[in-house]
Amino acid sequence: MGIVLRKKVGDAVRSGETVAVLHVNREDRLLEARDRLLAAFEIGPVKPKVRPLVFGIVTKEGIQRLA
């Protein structure tokens, strides 16, 4: 199973445009995977604020929070 994202956070999306391609190797899991993928997206008229890609670093000494 895998996902190919065609759009990034903040990209403009037109009606009918593909934002992601879902690949599954078991047809019986397709509907659940599709529903989870759709629930992960929120499309609206306002660009979201930029969030950091890395929130922290985990080492053997502990967690160093960056954001």
MOVENWO-V32415 format. One line per field, one symbol per residue. phi: phi as a letter, one per 30 degrees, with the letter a starting at -180 (. if undefined). A space follows every 50 residues. Layout:
BEGIN
phi = ???
END
This chain:
BEGIN
phi = .abcdcbcejddbceiddcacccbcbddceddddddddddcbcadcdddd cddccabcbddkccdcb
END
